Amino acid sequence: MAMKRHIYLEDIPLAEARAALQAALAAADMWRPLGVETVSVVEANGRITAEAIWAKLSSPHYHASAMDGFAVRARDTEAATETHPVRLTLWESWDEPPDGLMAAHPVNTGNAMPPWANAVVMIEHTQPVKDEQEQDAIEIRASLAPWNHVRPMGEDMVATELVLPANHKLRPVDLGALAGSGHGTVKVYRRPRVAIIPTGSELVTVKTVAEQGIQPGNIIEYNSIVLAAQVENWGGVPTHWPIVEDEFEALQTAVLEAAQSHDLILLNAGSSAGSEDYTAHVVQALGRLLVHGVAVRPGHPVIFGMIENDKATRWQSDKARTEPAEVVTDDDHQVTLSPGHLVTPIIGVPGYPVSAALTGEIFIEPVLACWLGQRPYEAPTIQATLTRKIASHTGDDDYVRVAVGQVGDKVMATPISRGAGVITSLVRADGIVRIPRFSEGEDMGTAVTVHLYRSPAEIARTILTIGSHDLTLDLLAQFLAERGDRRLASAHVGSLSGLVALRRGEAHLAGSHLLDETTGEYNVSYVKRYLPGQEVVLVALVGREQGWIVPQGNPKGLSGWTDAANPDVRFVNRQRGAGTRVLLDFELGKLGITPEQVRGYDREEYTHLAVAAAVASGTADAGLGIRAAARALHLDFVPLAQERYELVIPKQHYESELLRPLLDLLHDDEFKTAVAALPGYDVSIMGQVREIGD
């Protein structure tokens, strides 16, 4: 079905968009918990109580012995001392002992106390003896206070006492309290049913890729996996819908079916303004479009709407029904909504993975929280100093991903990739800095609030490295995670920028491989220039091969540095300040080759793997990088130089306990073996130390 593009209705502020969705839900009597169900206490972990819970029984519901020993009357022990023990006759009966008999009744921990006893003497504080009538008895050498080693009835809770309030998320210990107070079941809010419908003719499932491989133009569909996991973490029950192609009536059918049995529909993607973006049209056809386009980045083209089930039913009656889609779900969780369920909210989730995930956090979680009687989640926050300037679109609320680490007495936040399609930026992110609308951003050195994805304790255990990219840093991070509690967070900005970050106190260490054009030595002269007056330790990590990364078979026949001036070769470069860029400029300068003679000199990437990816994709014929990056993407490699890659560490960090596990790894045989297995690496220098004094 051909349809003209649907341009955004309005690029409205974030707060107004939230208010519009909330108002629509309130008008439909859906801005409240969805309903109540009764579940077994055994299955109630993580559920939300729908009402206050009062103890049916006291706990314990009888006077209970707290020790293995003997139940006694405290008054019978008053005369006992070390030098004058008191003898108590064993009395097995539950009845009151005869007048004048000082008795002891054997008990184990948890046994009910005889009604005549009010204390317990521990078995290890007794001596077995015979009394005057040669009956079994015990001697004790210390008096006991009333109720000593006794758990009185109601010690834990008393019948009719409040056990748990309403709107409380049940924890494992809460289940024990419920059971202990006589409850076998508990009333909880019903978990919201959320249908997640992925759309796009270019999408393929993970299973398909595993079985058949992937072709150019195909996109692996994983947004639904992320969204479903978010929904589950937030207390909902997700339903994975099969992929629906970009066809208007197919989308209508899927949405209609989902609306009959779900509380919320997430339609991903098709929310932008492209020729095959039908989400807004589908919502209008089956209900009411509330919002299309919110001033937030990432997540700009999000859609809010309400599927009006009577309108959807009329559409259905006018069309021949297709076979229902096969829904992957658990039959035990099927829900049929009551006839009074007149509308179903729908959110058009943007297709870019970061936008999709943040749409979940910003818009979906608060709705699910309301339906479960909870307040929206509030992430822990920490104050941090920005290591780089953040430029922001003035009309949008901007959610910027950052890596966070504590360097000395300062907490530093380093912005990482801003791309809405870079899901790994959320994987690596320690938190989010929110830049408010109408702000142009934040300057370097500004104090900002970070909404954390990790705990402050994890941040305190984080080693922050800013500098040159190398594959061994990933191995370091892996080994640190496996061997202990340290965590390595990296920001790849190039060797020179790493030294600048150290000078400003923004990192614990920096990876560097800067060649001095005069001496041919690596790093020393740059450290002296950029970190004057500081005591610095250079710790060798690896020797590396640098060379041309080229397609398999080296079709352009590259063999040396002079090939950089070949006008038939499209090159991809590293960013200014990268050690690889410094090496290239040095070698080209020796040959008299100017940047203008290098086709593609101005195209920059920030990592060796990004250079290799450009070559593998066919957008570049060659780029300077390390052999390991070429091998990783099955490319060929033309060796040109051997370089020294070192960790530049201010001495106060080098001597700190925080970095000790990392430095110890450089002398670990297993770690060395893992690095040596990477192509083009020399580990013979690993761990060598050079100190540069003040």
N, C-alpha and C positions, 0 to 999 in steps of 0.2 A: 504494500500500500504506500503510494508516494504521498508525502506530506511536506509542506513547507516548514522551514526551520522555525523553532519556537524560541524566540529571544526572551531573555530573562524578564519576568514581570517587573521585578524591582530588586535592586541590590540593597536590601534593607539591613540596618545595623543588627548585630548579634542579639542584643537584648530585646529588640522588637520582634525578631524572629522567634525567639524562645517564648515571648509573651503571646504571640499569635497562635503558636501550637498549644500552649497551655490553655488559652481562652477557648479554642475549639474543643479541646478535650473536656474542659469544664462544662461547656454548653451541652455536650453529649453525656454529661454525668459520668465522665471517665477520668476526672482528675482526683482520684481517690483510689484506695485499694480495690482490686478487682472483685474479690470474693473470698470466702472462707471455706476451708476443707479440714477434715479431721484425719490426722495421720498417726501412725504408731510412733511412740517415742523412739523406738529403735531406728526409725527411718527419718527422724526429724532434724538431724544435724544440718545446720546452715539455713533452716527455714525461719520464717519470721512469725512470732506469736501474734495471733489476731485478737487476743483478749488477755487480761491479767489472769495469772494462774495462782491459785491459793492452795495451800497444803491440805490434802485430804486426811493425812495421817501425821502424827508427830514422828520425828526421827531423832533417835530411836523411839519406838513406841512402847518401850519398857526400860526399866533400869538395867543397864548392861555392864558386865565386867569389862574393864579396859585392859586387863592383864590375865595371864595364866597364873593361878594361885589359889587363894582361899578367901571366900566371903566371910566376913566377921562383923560383930558389933563393935564400933569404934570404942565404946566405953569399956569393953572387956580388955582393951590393949593399953589403957592409960598408965598402968604401973610398969610396963616393960621398959627395961634399960639394958645396957651392955652387961652390967654386973648382976642384974636381977631379971632374968628372962621370965616371960609369961607363957604358961602352958595352956593350949587350947585343944579340946577333944574334937576329933573328927566327927561330924554330924552329917550323915548322908541325906537325912529327911528334909523335905521342904517345909515341914511343920516347925512351929516355934520350939526351940530347945527347952527342956524342963528348967524351972527356976533354979538358979544357982549354978547351972552348967555353962561354962565359957566354951563356946562352940566355934568350929571352923568348917565351912562347907566347900568342898573342892569345886572350882570353876575354871573354865577356859575362856580365853578372850572372846567376847561376844555373847557368852552365856547370860541368861536372865539371872538376876540376883534374887536369892530367897527373900521373901517379904520382910523377914526379921533382920536382915543384914544391911549395913550401910557403908561398908568399906571393903577393900580387897588388899590383902597382903600378897606381894609378889612371891612366887614359889622359891625364888633364889634367896629370899630373905627369911626362910624358915629352916628349921632342923627337925626331922622326924624323930619322935620319941614315943614313950608309953606314959599314960597317965596313972594315977594311983590305983585304978581298977584294971590296969594292964590293957586298956583299950588304946587303939592308935590315936596319936596326938601329934601336935607340932609345937615347937617353941619359937617365940619371936623375941627380939632384943631391941625393938623400937616401937613406940606408940604410933597409932594412926589417927589422923583427923577424919571426921565424918566425910563420906563421899570421896575419900582418897581412892584413886584408880577405879572410879565408877563413872560411866557415862549415863547421867540421869536422863530420864525420859524427856524428849524435846530439846536435848542439848543442841542438836543441829537445827531443827525447826519444829515449831509447834503447830498442830492442826489449826487451820483457818489463817495461818500466817501467810503473807505475800511471798511467793517463791520467785516469780518472774513477772515483770510488767508487760503490757502490750507493746507491740512494735519492737520487740527485742529479737536480735538475731541469735539463734540457738547455737551454743558452743558445746563441745563434748562434755564439759563439766556441768552444763545446764541439764543435759539429758540425765545425768546421775541424780541431780536434785529433783527433777520431775519424777523419776522412778522411785526415788527414796521417799517422796511425799505422797506416794500412792497413785500416781498417774500412769496409766498405760498408753494413753493417747493424748494428743494435744491439738488444739485448733490453731491453724496457721493460715496465712494468706495464700491464696492460690498463686502458683508461679505463672507469670505471663507467657503465653504461647506466641512465639515470634517466627514468622515465615521469612526466610532469606532466599530471594530469587535472583540468581545471577543472570545477566542478559548480555548478549553479544555474539554475533555470528563468528567472530574471530577467536572465541574462547575454547579452550580444551581443558579437560580435567587432568588432575595429577595422575590418576590411574591410566588415562589414555597415553600420556607422555611416557609413563613407565613401560607401557606395553608396546607402543608404536613409535616412540620418538616424537620430535616436534619439528614443524616446518616453518620457514620464514613467513611471517604474518600471523602465525598462531600466538596466542597469549595464554599462559597458564593461569587458570582461574583459581585464585586462592583468597580473594577478598571474602568469599562466603565462609571460608575456614576461619579467618580472623574474626569476622563479625559473629559467627556462631560461638566461638570461644569466649568472646567478650560477653555476649548475652548470657552464656552459662555462668561465667564468673559473677555476673551481676544478678543472678537469681532467676533468670528466665529459662524457658525450655525452647531451644532453637530447632527449627525444621529446615533441613537442607533441601532446597528445590533443585531439580535438574536444570541445566543450562537452557535458557530460552533464547531462541534466535531473535535478531532485530526485525521483528515483524509485528505490526500493530495488533492484529487480532490474536496472535499467539500470546502476546504480553497481556492483553485484556483477559484472555481465558485463564492464564496462570494467576493473575491478581484476583480475579473473581473467585477461583477455587480457594485461594489462600484466605480470602476475606470471610469465607463461610466457617472457618474453624480456628482462626487465629485472632489474637488481640492486637497485633502490630505486624505490618508488612514492611520489609526492607527490600527495596528494588534497586539492584546494583548492576549496571550503571545506567547510561542513557539519560543522565540528568543535565547534560550540557546543552549546547545549541547547535549540534551537528545535524546533518541530514538524516541520520538514522537514530537520533536521540528521541525516543518516543515517550519517555516516562511522563512528562508533563501532559501530553495528549491523552495518555491512558487514564491519568488521574482525573482529568476534566471529563472524559467520556463516562467514567464510572462514579464520579463524585464531585468533590469541590477542591480546587487548587488554592492553597492558602499562601504559600511562599515559593518562589522560584528565584534563587540567588540571594545569598547572605554575604554580608561584608565581613568575611572571615577567611583567612588563609593559613594552611590549606583547608579546602572544603567549600570553596566559593560557590559551586553550582548546586548546592543541596536543595532538595524539594520537600515541602510538607504538604500533605493533603489528607482528605477524609474520603474514604470509599463509602458511598451511601448505598447500603445494601438493597433498598427498594429500587433505586435507580439502576444498580447493577443487575438486579433480577429482571427488570424490563429489557435491558440490553440482551440478557441471556435468552429471553423468550423470543427475541427477534432473530436470533442466530441459531444455526444448527450446532449443537454441542459437539465438541471434539472429545475424544477419549480423555479421561482425566490423567493428569501427569502422575507418574509414579513418585510418591513422596517417600523419602528415606526417613523413617521415624520409628519409634517404639509404640506398638499398638496399645500398650498400657497407658500411654499418655495422650491418646486421642481425646479431643475435647469438642463437644458440640455446643455451640453458643445458643443461648436462649433466644426466643423470638424478639425479645426486647432489645437485642443487640443490633441497633439500627445503623451504626457506622463502625468502620475499622480504620484507624489512622494508618497512613502510609508515609514512609520517608524514602525519597529518592536519594540514594547514597552515591556520591561521586565515584568514578571508576578508578582514579589514581589511588594506589594502595595507602599512602600516608593520609590522603584526604578521607578515605573510607574509614581508617582506624580512628582518626581524630573526630570524624563525624559521630562515631560511636561514643567516644568519651564526652563530647560537648553536648550532643543532643539526645542520644538514645539512653544513656545511663540515667539521666535525671527522670525520664519518663518511667523506666522500669523501677527506679527507686520509689517514686510516688505510688505506683501500683502495688508495691510491697510494704507500704507504710513506713518508708525510710526517707531520710534526707539524702540529697545527692552526695556522692562521694566527694570528700575534700582531701586532696593529696597533701601530705606533709610538705612544708616549705622550708627553704633555707636561703639566707642572704648570701649573695656571691658577687664577685667583681668580674665584669666582662673583660675577656682578653682581646676581643676584636670588636670593631664597630658593627652594629646591626643596622642595615638600611631597611626601612619598612614602607610598604604602600600606605599612604596617608589615610586612605578611606576605609581601611580594613583593620579588624582585630587580628593580629599576627601571632601565631603559635610557633615559636622558634625552638628547635631541638638543640640541646646543649650537652656537652660532656662536662662533668663536675669533678673537681678534686681539691683536697685541702693541701696547700703548699705553705709550710710554716704555719703562721697564725692566720693566713688568709684562705678563704674559699674562692676558687676561681671557676668561672663558667666559660667554656669555649664553644661558640656556635659551630655546628656541624652541618652537613649538606642540607640545603633548603628545598631540594627537588621534591615535588609531590609524588613522584613515582619511585622514590628511593626508600623502600621499606626498611632496608638495613640501617637507615638513619634513625629510625625508631628503635631498632634492636640495640644500637650502640648508645642511644640517648640515655642520660642519667636523669633528665628532667626537661621541663618546658619553661621557657620564659615567654610570658604573654606581653606583647607590645600593644598598648591600647590604640583604638581608632584615633585618627587625626594626629598621631605621633609619627615623625619621620624616622624613628628608630632610636637607638641608644648608642652613645659614644663609647669607645674603648675606655676602660677604667671606671665606668658607671656602676654603681651598686644596683643590683636587680634582685627580684624575688624569683627563685626557681621552684616550680611545682615538681616535686621529686617523683621519679619512677622507682628509685631505690631508697633504702633507709639511710638516715644520716650516719649510722654505724658503717654501712658499706662505703659511703663516700670517704669516711676517715681512713679506710683501708685501701683506698685507691691510689695507685701510682700513676701520675699524669705525665705522659710524654707528648711533646709537641715538636715536630720537626720533620725530618726526611722519612719517607715511606720505605719500609723493607718488610719482606715476607717473614723474616725471622721474628719480628715483633708479634705477629700472630701466634707463632709457636711459643714465644715467651708468655703470652697471655694464657695460652692453653695449659702450659706446664704450671704456671702460678696457680691457676684455678684448681688443677688436680692435686697439687702438693700442699696447699694450705689455704689461708683466708685472704691472701693479697689478690688485688685485681688491677690489671693494666688497662688504662684507657688511653687511646692514641688519637691525635689529631694530625693529619698529614698536610703540612703547610710548606714544606721545603726546609732545607738545612739552615739557610740564613734566617728565615722567620723563626725557626726553632731557637736559634741563639738569641734573637731579639726577645723572645718569650722568656728565656732564662734570665736575661738582663732585667726584665720587668718583674721577675719573681712569679711567673705565671705557670711554671711547670717544674717537676722534679728532675727531669732530664730531657735531652734532645738527641735524636739520631742525626748524625752529620757525616758527610763525605765531600768536604769542600777542598778542592785542589788549589794550592798556592801556585800561581802561574810562574812565579820567579824561582821558587825553591823546589817545586815538584812534590812538596810535603803536604800531607792531608791534615786539615783542621786547625793546627796549632796557631798559625798566624791569624786566622779568622777569630779564634777564641780570644786571643790577646786584643784584637781590634774591637770586638763586640762586647766582651766581658772584661773591660780594663779594671785592674785592681781587685779582681775576685780570685779566690782560690778555687781552681777547677780541676777535676780529675777526668782524663780521657780514658775510657775503658773500651778496648777493642772488642767488637762483636764478631765481624766476619771480614774476610776479603771477598770481593765480588767481581765477576766479569761484567763489563759493560760492552754493548755492541748494538748493531742494527737488529731490531726485531722486524722480521720480514715474513711474507706468506710462505707456505710450504713450497719448496723448490726454488726459492729466491728468484722469482720470475724476472726481476729487473737487474739481476746479476750484480748486486752490491758487494763490494769487497773492501772498501776503505773509507777514510774520512772525506776524500775528495768527491765521493758520490753525493755528498750533501748539496753540491752545486749543480747536480744533474736536473735540468728543467723538466725531464719526463717523470721524475719521482716526486710524489706527494708525501711530504713529511708531516709528522705530528710531533710537537715539542713538549717539553715540561715547562712548568710555570717559572716566572722570574724568581730567583733566589734558591731554586732547587739545585742540589749538588750536581745532578745530571745535566742541567742547563749550563752550569758553570763549566763542567768538563767539555761540553759541546762548544761553547764559546771559545774556550782556551784552544782547542784543537783547530777550530775554524780560523781563529786569529793567526795561528802559526802558518796556515796555508794561504792567508790573505783572502779568505772567503768571507764576504759580508752577509749579514742577515737577509738583505734584499735578494741575494742570489739563491736563497734556500726557499723553495716552494713549500709553503706551509709552516714557516718559522713562527708565525704569530698564532698558530693554533695550539692551545695549551691544555694539558691534562695534569692532574695532581698526583697520580700514582703510576708506578710501572705497569700495573695491571690495566689501568685505563688506557695507557699507550698501546698495550698489546691488544686490547679490545677494539681500539680504532683500526688497527691493522687487520684483525680477524674479520671485522665487519666490512672491509673493503673500502672504507672512507679514507684510508691512508695506505701508502705503499711501504712505509717504513717509519720507524721511530727509534730513538736511542733509549735503551733500557737494559735490564738485567736478564741473564739467560733464564732464570727461574720463571720470570713472567712469560717469556716466549714459550717455554715448555708447558706451562699451565694451560695455555690456549692452543696447544698443538701447532705452534708456529716454528719457523726456522730462525736461526740466530747466526749473526756474523760477528765474531769476537773482535773487539777493537782495543780494549784497555782493561787493566786490573786496578782496582781501587780499594781503599781502606775505609770501612764503615765503622764508626765509633759512636759510643754513647758519651755525650758531654754531660757531666754531672757536677753541679756546685758541691764543694767539699762538705758543706753541712748536711746535704742530702745523702751524699755518698757514705757518710758515717752514721746515718740514721738507721734505726731498727726497721723503719718502713721499707727501705730498699734492700735490706740484708737478704731476704729470700731470692730476690731477682739476681743479685750479684753472685749468690751461691750457685745459681743455676748455670752460670758461665763456666763453672768448674765441674759440672755434672756430666758424666760420661753419656748417660742416656739422652740428655738434651743435645750434647754435641753430635751424637750419632744421628739424631733426628734432623739437625740442621745440615749436616754433611750429606744427607740423602737428597737435599734439594740441589738441582743442577746449577753449577756455576759458583758454588760457595766453597771458600777455604776457611776451615775452622782452626787452623794451626795457630792463629794469632788470638783466638778467643780468650778473653780474660786478661790480656796484657794491659798494664796500667801505666799511664803517663800523667804526671802531675804538673800543673802550671800554677806557679805561686803568684802572690800579689807583688 
